[in-house]
Amino acid sequence: MHILRFFAFQWVVNFSLPKHLNIMTRCFKYLVAVLRTPFDIIRFGAWMIRVTFGARQTADSEERLCVVMLSYKRPANMEWLVRGYLKCEFVDSLVICNNNPDVDLRRYLKTQDPRITLIQRSVHTKQGIRFGLAEERRSQYRFFLSPDDDRFLYPRQIKQLFDAMVRNPAVPMGVEGEVFQEDNPRMGYPFRVGCRGNRKVDHLTGVYGFNEAHLERAAALFDQLGWHDLTKVGNGEDIVISFSGNEQPEIIDIGRQLCCNSWSKEGVATWTTHQNFFQERQALHHNLHKMQRSMLPA
């Protein structure tokens, strides 16, 4: 049942097209969706096999990790995401927060493990809550990881990122980010998105690795911004955590990354539906940059 739900969601995304498309464009996109189906079976199937039957992963250190995962419009992904993180011995706690009260996540999440804490929100909640949930556990854990629910990391990739976080605790870390590039703006947004490899970035996206010190600094930044209720922050919380290190955040190369087919689906992905999404992010970056400069010694 979990396999059918997962693939059904991926294929619904592929075959759901905007109503404004003309007949020729619609037929072409349907053809692409049909041709894409066997590739989806292969790539997602290989990941499912690995997170279910693959080797368990151990970290290079004795540090433990708390994972905070949010669910909203992709509940069919959660069972498989959870299996991947539970394959990692160093994951000591997995906090799953269902931000969508219209969905009973217990129908989708059947894996039983003492490390899992499931929170069912009674009101629609924004993704800023991820840092509030981490803050509540800051006295128990030093390291935190919070992936978006459309990022399918293999257990060995989770290990790679965690080991990098422990080796370099000065900055938040991830696997993808945005880099300032004013001469090549995207939709008026002067940041190049989807950057990967081993490098510094301006903002982390998709997967957020941070520690207790970053959380403390991020909390101060949220207060300075007037964002006192993180359950209502639906854009830019990733930029705030990106400004919480001693330097720019860093991303590492973990090889090929697997994403949900809905990563850019209108009505599912936040960046496609949140009004003025990129304009808000640009303004927030400039505000945080000015705040950062004002704190430098004269």
Secondary structure, DSSP 8 states (H G I E B T S, - for coil): -HHHHHHHHHHHHHH---TT--HHHHHHHHHHHHHHHHHHHHHHHHHHHHHHHS--B--SSS--EEEEEEESS-HHHHHHHHHHHHTBTTEEEEEEEE--TTS-GGGT-----TTEEEEE-SS---TTHHHHHHHHTTTT-SEEEEE-TTEE--HHHHHHHHHHHHH-TTS-EES-EEEE-TTS-BTTB-EEEEE-SSEE-SEE-SEEEEEHHHHHHHHHHHHHHT---GGG--SSHHHHHHTSSSS--EE---SS-EE-GGGG-TTTSHHHHSTTHHHHHHHHHHHHHHHHHHTS--
